[in-house]
Each structure stands twice: as C-alpha cells, then as structure tokens.
Amino acid sequence: MSDLWEKIRAIRQSWRDPKRLNVLLDEWERRFGDAYNQIAEELVAEHTRSTWAKLSSQKEATSLDALISILWEEWTEGEFNIERSETEVQIFCTKCPIADAYKSINKENYGILFHCSEDPFIVKGFNPKIKFKRTKTLMNADDCCDHYYYLE
Amino acid sequence: MYINTHLHLDDPWLKGDQRRQEAIQDIDRNHIVTFAQSCSIESYKKILSYSTKSRFIFPSFGILPWYAHEYIDRTEEVVDLCEGAMMLGEVGLDERNAEDKACIPHQRPLFKIFLEAAENKNLLMNLHFRGTEEEGFNLLKSYNIKKAIFHSYSGSLELMDQITDQGYFYSVGLSSLFLNRMKNVRRDLFVEKVKNIPDDLLVLEIDELPTIEWFKMDFEVSSTLFPKIIKVIAEIRNSTPEEIESQCHKNVTKLIGKDPRLKNITKVLK
C-alpha cells in the first residue's frame, strides 16, 4: 500500500480530533503538495464508489429509500431534515461535525477534498440509477448542505 | 516470500480488468511484495488506485523514455509528482526500442528531472536503459544516485563490473523463461549476465504478466510464475530456489534500508 493512501485514510478518520487532523493535513502539504490533491480526490471517489457498491450488494438493497436509510437515518451526529416523495428526496443538513472540525482549523478546502467530494460517488456506487445534486455545503460556508437525490 | 521489484499492472501491458483483478487478488492472497511501475502520469494514477487494493502493492512513479515528447509542457507536473512519490520507475533512456523517434531529443531532459528528484530525496530508481547503459550509468554516478535497480539489464558484461562496484542492483525475471526462444548468442549472453550478478545485488522481477497478446502464452499470475523463474535462475547460478528466494529477500531489505518513504514495504517484509 502506498503511503499516500495510508495518509488519506488517516486524514479521513481523524475529523473527531481536529488537533490531530491539523497535524496530518500539514504533513500532507509537506509530503505531497497540491499535485496530489486531484489524485487524492480520484482515489477517494473510486474507493467510495466501490465501497458503496459492495454495501448495496451485501444488503441486497438498491432503492432510494434504502440509500437514505443507511446514509442519513442511521447517522446520529448531524442535524438535518428529510423531505421525500416516491422518486425524490431532499435533505437539508444544518449541522455537520465533519464540517465543524475542518472549520475549527480553517482548512475547509481539505474537508471538501477528503469528505464532501465523496457524496456523488456514494450514490453512483449504491445505485447508478439514482442521481444526486447539491448546490450548497456547510463546508463552503453555506447555511446548509442541500443534498438532493432523485430517480430519473 | 516472493518480491517482485518490477511489474506493470495497467494497460496496455496487462489487457483487461478481469485479468488485472485476478493479478491483484493473487498478489494480495499470496503476499507477493510488488513494486508496481508506471510509464506515464495517467498510468501512475491508475497504479496508485491499484495500490489501494492490496497492502503488498507499492506504486512507483515514472515515465518511460518512449513517451518523453508527450511531457515537454508538463515538466512542472512531473517535478511535483516526483516530490510525493515513494520511488521512481520506470525511467531511463532508450533510443533503440522507441517506436516514435520524436521522443529521442526529449529523453535526457526528462530523465534528468527524475535524477534530480532521486538525488534530492534519496529515492529508489527503477531503470530502463536499452543501448544507453553506459551513458545512463554515468548519469547515475554524476547525480550521486544511491539506490538503483537496472531492470532487465541489457548492457555489456564489461560495464557490469562498474555497475557492481557502484552497488547498484540488477533485476531479472520473465526473460529466463524464454531461453528456448532466444537465439544461441543471445541466450549465452543472457546466461553469462545472470551468472555475473553478485549474490548481494540480485533481485527478481516479472515485468509483464504473460498473455497471449504479448508472449503467445496463456495468462499467468505472479504466484505461479515466480517458482518457475526462480528455478531457472537457480539452475543458471548453480544454486537452489530456496537460496535465490532468501538472498533476494535480504537484498531488497538492504536496498530499502531505513527509507521512511518505504516504511510500508519494510512492514510487510517478514
């Protein structure tokens, strides 16, 4: 395994400890620099896609309801509300501890890179027929994350 | 434990995702420490992705000299990627086998970028020289390169003495399975070179997993190829497969040393 992937995993797992997260992100900048940011985004995307494809297959679930249930309803650390119909689900998330962690160390750009960038690939992996849109993110200093899932 | 210091896992060397998946699973299941080589920036990105699938796959960043002309305007990107790389390869000089001769004037400037990075960060280099061994060797010395593997060495026996004095390593592998396909002179020279490698500078490689497309052979994975390769090399060197495997393990351990960039390799080397 490359030390690049090892570092990405460590960063992604450290949001509960902003001090450690800050140290890891400083190390990331020193060791890899900007040239590796796009690569990291691609690796996170591929990892997320394959992880959620596996999960969907294990649970034998591909419906929009199943996705929302696993992704949102089982998540207890954020604050959000869900508006749903048969073919679409709108989430408004107004508190996210991951965004709070990155904001507390003024490194929101890395929050987007290592966390928020994965959201479209969760959906692609789980069921490519489900589509995803988002126009606002807390990490980007918006008032909420407006995740929108729909069936074409 | 098998240690493969030079393998290509991406296309066109290994055609098709199914074979690739099989190759990666084989590496992972059989704990085959594998230095995965790249030949372009795009190839490096793929190799990085494959390296997330097994803790035994270690990505190496390189651009084959054949593609040097495609990087005239991307030198900054190459420099930046070298900064974060674990090791460098496959890099070097090769005018003989370059299909597109447009690459030739750009090979040396590109190779010097890799040499500078290796010198500054003390990076391990996996080298491809074809007909340019002496020039390549002199460049390595002039840049004070400490850790280098001559992949499938194709230079003279005389130059081997100087390379050996410098402590650079030689990787041999798949070609040993094609002795019966070689003409007599070429076969004799190959055997002489394999015999001429000092015990403490020999490491193993596969380079490309054989396929019908490349070698007119059925596809085979590393775990079944290695015993065959080691057996032939042991016969040539008047040794035993166990001794060859053990010696190569020692040599890779020495080559890696305490390089912090290669600490994940040290972790999996038993």
Contacts between the chains, C-beta under 8 A, distances in Angstrom:
chain1	res1	chain2	res2	distance
A	1	B	51	5.9
A	1	B	52	6.9
A	1	B	54	7.1
A	1	B	55	4.3
A	1	B	56	7.9
A	1	B	57	7.0
A	1	B	58	7.4
A	1	B	264	5.7
A	2	B	48	6.1
A	2	B	51	4.5
A	2	B	52	7.6
A	2	B	58	6.5
A	2	B	59	4.9
A	2	B	86	6.0
A	2	B	264	7.3
A	3	B	86	6.2
A	3	B	261	6.5
A	3	B	263	7.3
A	3	B	264	5.8
A	4	B	48	6.3
A	4	B	51	8.0
A	4	B	59	7.7
A	4	B	84	6.7
A	4	B	86	7.9
A	5	B	48	7.3
A	5	B	51	6.3
A	5	B	52	4.7
A	6	B	264	6.6
A	31	B	84	6.2
A	32	B	83	7.4
A	32	B	84	3.9
A	33	B	80	6.0
A	33	B	83	5.9
A	33	B	84	6.4
A	34	B	80	7.1
A	35	B	77	6.5
A	35	B	80	3.3
A	35	B	81	5.3
A	35	B	83	7.0
A	35	B	84	6.5
A	36	B	81	7.6
A	36	B	84	5.0
A	39	B	45	5.8
A	39	B	48	6.1
A	42	B	45	6.4
A	42	B	49	7.2
A	43	B	48	6.4
A	43	B	49	6.0
A	43	B	52	6.2
A	46	B	49	5.6
A	46	B	52	7.7
A	47	B	52	6.2
